[in-house]
Amino acid sequence: MSSKSFTFQDYNRLEIQNQFTAPGNTILNAPDRMYFITEIAASGAWTIHVKGNNADQDLRNYDRHGSGDKQFFRPICASEASFNGVSEVSGFWINATKVLH
């Protein structure tokens, strides 16, 4: 299993520098990035499909459900993410490199 590795030394700068807002049908899956989802816009029920970086395999891949607009106080960190029912997704990304365990 390969995971992604990143450093937090420039986290505060990158949180502003690497912001994005994309349509809800966007699939976030660049091999050299970790994504931090901070907000979604939706008019109804939504699902975020997250491929995470957790060491616990039971927590690595999961779905997050909700309804309406949502701002995440603590961003959702994902290696990959896709969305259903979302009209717009916002967040930021950090460069990452794949590592083998």
Buried (B, 14 or more C-beta within 10 A) or exposed (E): EEBBEBEEEEEEEBBEEBEBEBEBEBEBEEEEBBBBBBBBBBEEEBBBBBBBBBEEEEEBBBEBEBEEBBEBEEBBBBBBBBBBBBBBBBBBBBBBEEEEE
